[in-house]
Amino acid sequence: MALVDPAWVSYEAMVKLADGDLTRVGTAQYDFQLEPALDDLAAAVSDDTELLVVNSPGNPHGAVYSEDALEGVRDIVVEHDITVISDEIYKEITYDGVEAPSIGTLEGMEDRTITLNGFSKAYAMTGWRLGYYAAPAEVVDQAGKIHGHSVTCATNFVQHAGVEALENTDGAVEEMRSAFEDRRDMLVDLFAEHGKEVPVPEGAFYIMLPVADDDVAWAEEAIETAHVATVPGSAFGTPGWVRLAYANSEDRLREGVERLAEHDLL
Ligand SMILES: Cc1ncc(COP(=O)(O)O)c(C=O)c1O
């Protein structure tokens, strides 16, 4: 399987569980954009590659892949007959009027794309374990068997909550999206005030901060001295960075940045 780095930590674990091999293609050198990394991706995959995960807007970087970039991916996967898992769990959370295109809608992709989404991000139903996917019928048939014999089904009352979320949330999703956008702007500005230029995320609620070469040591120091929790970039395949989540109030986020600065971590 092929993965575009940095990538959500669970993909690697899932590939290991399935006894698969993983090929990783980095994007940190391109400010986490996919288009400049397409040549690297083309060189990394082969006819033996079965799956490619595309996650846009992405965890941990918040980059949103353009339609041009996704068309480039389409050309590569069609050439090598690769199936794409398009993880679109942050699709509803984008900024600056940007929308995240879905690779499965591109010509030639419908029969080779598994599109995932869920309620944990857009509807803040984290931990309620409700998600959904669209895929070719034969994938749905087989996945249904694994799902039925492992988790059985989504909890009944959470399914009702999902219907409620879809039908009656009115402006709540937009309210959250807009609050996240304000927090993103605030963090980008605060880091700039401390001399740290960060790639500006266009979606999700994460931001990547360049730190020392040893990102694990930096993250340990941040939590022990400044009491600020981050995730080392090396967990996502991108050493030298840490991921911050801004699913918290502006006051708390500002305090977190101030504490990092006070402890000479910026
Ligand atoms: C990229 C990505 N995909 C999937 C998930 C899983 O979401 P859920 O908690 O709804 O299972 C997460 C959660 O953090 C994520 O970041």
PDBQT file of the ligand as one rigid body, heavy atoms in Angstrom, charges set to zero:
ROOT
HETATM    1  C1  LIG A 301      -7.714  11.228   9.015  1.00  0.00    +0.000 C 
HETATM    2  C2  LIG A 301      -8.614  10.521   9.986  1.00  0.00    +0.000 A 
HETATM    3  N1  LIG A 301      -9.371   9.535   9.536  1.00  0.00    +0.000 NA
HETATM    4  C3  LIG A 301     -10.194   8.856  10.355  1.00  0.00    +0.000 A 
HETATM    5  C4  LIG A 301     -10.277   9.187  11.690  1.00  0.00    +0.000 A 
HETATM    6  C5  LIG A 301     -11.177   8.383  12.566  1.00  0.00    +0.000 C 
HETATM    7  O1  LIG A 301     -12.306   9.038  12.965  1.00  0.00    +0.000 OA
HETATM    8  P1  LIG A 301     -13.326   8.356  13.977  1.00  0.00    +0.000 P 
HETATM    9  O2  LIG A 301     -12.935   8.812  15.315  1.00  0.00    +0.000 OA
HETATM   10  O3  LIG A 301     -14.648   8.858  13.549  1.00  0.00    +0.000 OA
HETATM   11  O4  LIG A 301     -13.190   6.899  13.823  1.00  0.00    +0.000 OA
HETATM   12  C6  LIG A 301      -9.493  10.210  12.214  1.00  0.00    +0.000 A 
HETATM   13  C7  LIG A 301      -9.540  10.555  13.639  1.00  0.00    +0.000 C 
HETATM   14  O5  LIG A 301      -8.766  11.278  14.173  1.00  0.00    +0.000 OA
HETATM   15  C8  LIG A 301      -8.642  10.896  11.323  1.00  0.00    +0.000 A 
HETATM   16  O6  LIG A 301      -7.859  11.909  11.750  1.00  0.00    +0.000 OA
ENDROOT
TORSDOF 0
